[in-house]
Amino acid sequence: MRPETEELAEIRRAVRALCDDFPGEYWRAKDAAREYPGEFVDALTKAGFLAALIPSDFGGSGLSLDAACVIMEEIQASGCNGGAAHAQMYIMNTLLRYGSDAQKDEYLPKIASGELRLQAFGVSEPTSGTDTLSLKTRAVREGDEYVINGQKIWTSRAEHSDLMLLLARTTPKEKVEKKTEGLSMFLVDMQQVIGRGMEIKPIRTMMNHSSCEVFFDDMRIPASALVGEEGKGFRYILSGMNAERILIAAECIGDAKWFIDQARTYASDRNVFARPIGQNQGIQFPIARCYAQMRAAELMVHHAAQVYDEGGNPGEEANMAKLLASEVSWAAADMCVQTFGGFGFAEEYDVERKFREARLYTVAPISTNLILSYLAEHVLGLPRSY
Ligand SMILES: Cc1cc2nc3c(=O)[nH]c(=O)nc-3n(C[C@H](O)[C@H](O)[C@H](O)COP(=O)(O)OP(=O)(O)OC[C@H]3O[C@@H](n4cnc5c(N)ncnc54)[C@H](O)[C@@H]3O)c2cc1C
């Protein structure tokens, strides 16, 4: 890989220094209590890292996606959990590209300063699952308002966010010409509607991810909350997905680096049969294999980010980056537990916590099957299966 620019190396050092203040004890306590790591998110915000993609005219640092990837990767490689804050980065694209000037003027400076958190992304629903075009949440225009009814699931960080990007159906499916039309995107000011049409119910999951169900019962929001044109929300989501996949892939690379580093250190220090376990090739080879796979996936992540930054459409690269990086982070997690043996299961080493956290990324925000399906049909031209 090309040597990193001084700017990226500096970002990496600064993120690492910030993360040093949030050691394993901090994450273990949050994990045990299933508590939102608010102090960590505030520190990232204060340091400007979560405003990386916000243009400088709006108070952000206007960095490239490649730089944002370095931030997310380094958070994970430090043993921290960027899942508490990553949505702010990856849903920013929708607001930047399709938000009105009024929405950008109103919200971006406040998001950049940390006054408001944009951390909730309401797409998934319990009955439609991966089939986003079948989602049922309805938004009906009434005068200068929209009235919203329905339900979202897995809306992560909903309890800790001020703003939510919400996808809802504005035209019934049977009335649209193209099946990708009729969905609209809204920027919901959650403080205005909580308890007044919106109810949030946390879901306890295998890791600390603050995921929730969100219920809408005649929730009224101003018509000015519509992002872009009515009916075009699915197109907006698709265009934001490349950035999302690349950023998540960067997190997976960070996780893989953390697991590889832990395994390497432990294998060198742990003595059994009067010699380091890392002297056995049965222990060395899985670590070396994960390292090689991680480096290959890392190349694809930065390549995808660079294509994005140059204004290209990295659909193929973003999907492959996410596929390869999520698979290697999970392989490295498994390898790390195996290397640690019994101690891999003890909470104090953080391996079991990171193992649980790393499991998510071959499922969400897009599952491996759906990526393979994209590659098969859209890149390789195989017949459509759905
Ligand atoms: C912890 C967590 C946090 C999340 N955060 C958010 C969030 O903030 N916002 C949000 O909107 N969503 C969020 N999600 C939802 C996530 O994006 C979905 O879980 C994911 O996209 C898979 O959808 P599903 O769970 O409905 O699975 P389903 O659609 O029910 O699919 C189940 C399995 O079947 C496979 N499958 C389905 N259809 C096909 C097909 N045609 N071909 C091959 N395989 C298929 C899938 O790949 C998957 O493996 C989160 C999920 C989790 C677990």
PDBQT file of the ligand as one rigid body, heavy atoms in Angstrom, charges set to zero:
ROOT
HETATM    1  C1  LIG A 401     -27.553  -4.550  16.182  1.00  0.00    +0.000 C 
HETATM    2  C2  LIG A 401     -28.220  -4.098  14.942  1.00  0.00    +0.000 A 
HETATM    3  C3  LIG A 401     -28.244  -2.744  14.626  1.00  0.00    +0.000 A 
HETATM    4  C4  LIG A 401     -28.934  -2.288  13.511  1.00  0.00    +0.000 A 
HETATM    5  N1  LIG A 401     -29.044  -0.935  13.283  1.00  0.00    +0.000 NA
HETATM    6  C5  LIG A 401     -29.895  -0.499  12.339  1.00  0.00    +0.000 A 
HETATM    7  C6  LIG A 401     -30.205   0.894  12.206  1.00  0.00    +0.000 A 
HETATM    8  O1  LIG A 401     -29.658   1.741  12.927  1.00  0.00    +0.000 OA
HETATM    9  N2  LIG A 401     -31.128   1.274  11.285  1.00  0.00    +0.000 N 
HETATM   10  C7  LIG A 401     -31.759   0.382  10.472  1.00  0.00    +0.000 A 
HETATM   11  O2  LIG A 401     -32.587   0.799   9.661  1.00  0.00    +0.000 OA
HETATM   12  N3  LIG A 401     -31.484  -0.949  10.560  1.00  0.00    +0.000 NA
HETATM   13  C8  LIG A 401     -30.583  -1.399  11.467  1.00  0.00    +0.000 A 
HETATM   14  N4  LIG A 401     -30.331  -2.754  11.584  1.00  0.00    +0.000 N 
HETATM   15  C9  LIG A 401     -31.024  -3.687  10.712  1.00  0.00    +0.000 C 
HETATM   16  C10 LIG A 401     -30.111  -4.382   9.734  1.00  0.00    +0.000 C 
HETATM   17  O3  LIG A 401     -29.784  -3.514   8.685  1.00  0.00    +0.000 OA
HETATM   18  C11 LIG A 401     -30.861  -5.631   9.268  1.00  0.00    +0.000 C 
HETATM   19  O4  LIG A 401     -30.936  -6.519  10.369  1.00  0.00    +0.000 OA
HETATM   20  C12 LIG A 401     -30.182  -6.296   8.124  1.00  0.00    +0.000 C 
HETATM   21  O5  LIG A 401     -30.243  -5.455   6.999  1.00  0.00    +0.000 OA
HETATM   22  C13 LIG A 401     -30.837  -7.634   7.796  1.00  0.00    +0.000 C 
HETATM   23  O6  LIG A 401     -32.224  -7.494   7.731  1.00  0.00    +0.000 OA
HETATM   24  P1  LIG A 401     -33.190  -8.450   8.595  1.00  0.00    +0.000 P 
HETATM   25  O7  LIG A 401     -32.665  -8.530   9.968  1.00  0.00    +0.000 OA
HETATM   26  O8  LIG A 401     -34.596  -7.976   8.445  1.00  0.00    +0.000 OA
HETATM   27  O9  LIG A 401     -33.030  -9.842   7.927  1.00  0.00    +0.000 OA
HETATM   28  P2  LIG A 401     -33.985 -10.561   6.878  1.00  0.00    +0.000 P 
HETATM   29  O10 LIG A 401     -34.286  -9.658   5.737  1.00  0.00    +0.000 OA
HETATM   30  O11 LIG A 401     -35.101 -11.194   7.596  1.00  0.00    +0.000 OA
HETATM   31  O12 LIG A 401     -32.986 -11.686   6.355  1.00  0.00    +0.000 OA
HETATM   32  C14 LIG A 401     -32.580 -12.781   7.179  1.00  0.00    +0.000 C 
HETATM   33  C15 LIG A 401     -31.478 -13.543   6.457  1.00  0.00    +0.000 C 
HETATM   34  O13 LIG A 401     -31.962 -13.971   5.183  1.00  0.00    +0.000 OA
HETATM   35  C16 LIG A 401     -31.097 -13.492   4.162  1.00  0.00    +0.000 C 
HETATM   36  N5  LIG A 401     -31.896 -13.155   2.953  1.00  0.00    +0.000 N 
HETATM   37  C17 LIG A 401     -33.041 -12.410   2.898  1.00  0.00    +0.000 A 
HETATM   38  N6  LIG A 401     -33.444 -12.308   1.602  1.00  0.00    +0.000 NA
HETATM   39  C18 LIG A 401     -32.532 -12.972   0.846  1.00  0.00    +0.000 A 
HETATM   40  C19 LIG A 401     -32.383 -13.208  -0.554  1.00  0.00    +0.000 A 
HETATM   41  N7  LIG A 401     -33.242 -12.735  -1.436  1.00  0.00    +0.000 N 
HETATM   42  N8  LIG A 401     -31.314 -13.944  -0.956  1.00  0.00    +0.000 NA
HETATM   43  C20 LIG A 401     -30.428 -14.447  -0.069  1.00  0.00    +0.000 A 
HETATM   44  N9  LIG A 401     -30.514 -14.253   1.260  1.00  0.00    +0.000 NA
HETATM   45  C21 LIG A 401     -31.550 -13.514   1.718  1.00  0.00    +0.000 A 
HETATM   46  C22 LIG A 401     -30.420 -12.252   4.727  1.00  0.00    +0.000 C 
HETATM   47  O14 LIG A 401     -29.190 -12.031   4.080  1.00  0.00    +0.000 OA
HETATM   48  C23 LIG A 401     -30.256 -12.646   6.178  1.00  0.00    +0.000 C 
HETATM   49  O15 LIG A 401     -29.075 -13.394   6.337  1.00  0.00    +0.000 OA
HETATM   50  C24 LIG A 401     -29.579  -3.228  12.666  1.00  0.00    +0.000 A 
HETATM   51  C25 LIG A 401     -29.520  -4.590  12.952  1.00  0.00    +0.000 A 
HETATM   52  C26 LIG A 401     -28.873  -5.023  14.076  1.00  0.00    +0.000 A 
HETATM   53  C27 LIG A 401     -28.887  -6.498  14.390  1.00  0.00    +0.000 C 
ENDROOT
TORSDOF 0
